[in-house]
Amino acid sequence: MQLRSTTGMRGALNKVGFNIGLSPTEQRTEHRHARIRRQLGAAYQVAVLNVKGGAGRTTTAATLGATFAALRPDRVAAIDANPDFGDLAARTSRHPYGLTLRDLAQERYLDAFSSVQSFASITSSDLAVVASPWTPATVDPLSGPEYLAAADILRRHYNLLMVDCGTGVLGSAAGAVLESSDAVVLATPATVRGVTGAVATMEWLNAHGQHNLAANSIVAIVLQHPAKPVVEVSRIEELFATAGRPTFVIPYDEHLAEGGEIDLRLLERDTALAFEELAATVSDGFPDNLMSGYGRTERGGRQ
């Protein structure tokens, strides 16, 4: 039994009794969504990085996480692991009681999913967001052991973790994120400073034994202004093509540029498509063996 078209002229004819299959565009959409929904046998963690600030890292982490959460049938969480001022919650959803990653790390005996979920805020895309512990009164930055303690809890209950890292890669928290991640998305604006930061990040990964992450990295070129980019996108794509890394261009989008909470329903069509393509390519890197992966603990599907 073939899938029937529901849009355009094909959809209109099907409503009056015809049985017309999917258009080429609908077939491509179905294939892309099937890739995004690829099954995971263990928790999979993606770190969104760039050593330069203002690279579109948080926007990329928030929108990519929302895209996964909206299309996958299991549980997806976005984590703000920035040891300084992290604003992932501002781009997604703030916790009603101000609970953070540090609060989660300090809890004990969290076995029930409902108890773990109480530390997250939930967006309209069903993305669970765990906020950064930074506040004006904070004395100590997020540590590596704190991150690992919280992430270990989340891995028992969430299938896919999207981590918004800080600008530094030398800190304790950043080291813990990288050591526990399966893949990296390098976010960069089309500027000399941004591209330099993305290249430096990849070089740092290779120089510090993170060859697997460098080899599993994907570059997201984020166009942050409506004007022509400072650096030609084609030149950036060529640069990373020499390293064998795929690139995706995230077009300028007024909704993303506003800086507030991101709602997938308000994205331009091309922007939504770009994030779906990025998500599909991340999913292509999921382990083939459903029993493999970094996750060491069992966690259930969405209930």
Beta strands, then each sheet from edge to edge (+ up, - down):
strand 1: 44-49
strand 2: 76-80
strand 3: 121-122
strand 4: 128-130
strand 5: 160-164
strand 6: 183-189
strand 7: 217-222
strand 8: 247-250
sheet 1: 3+ 4- 2- 5- 1- 6- 7- 8-
end
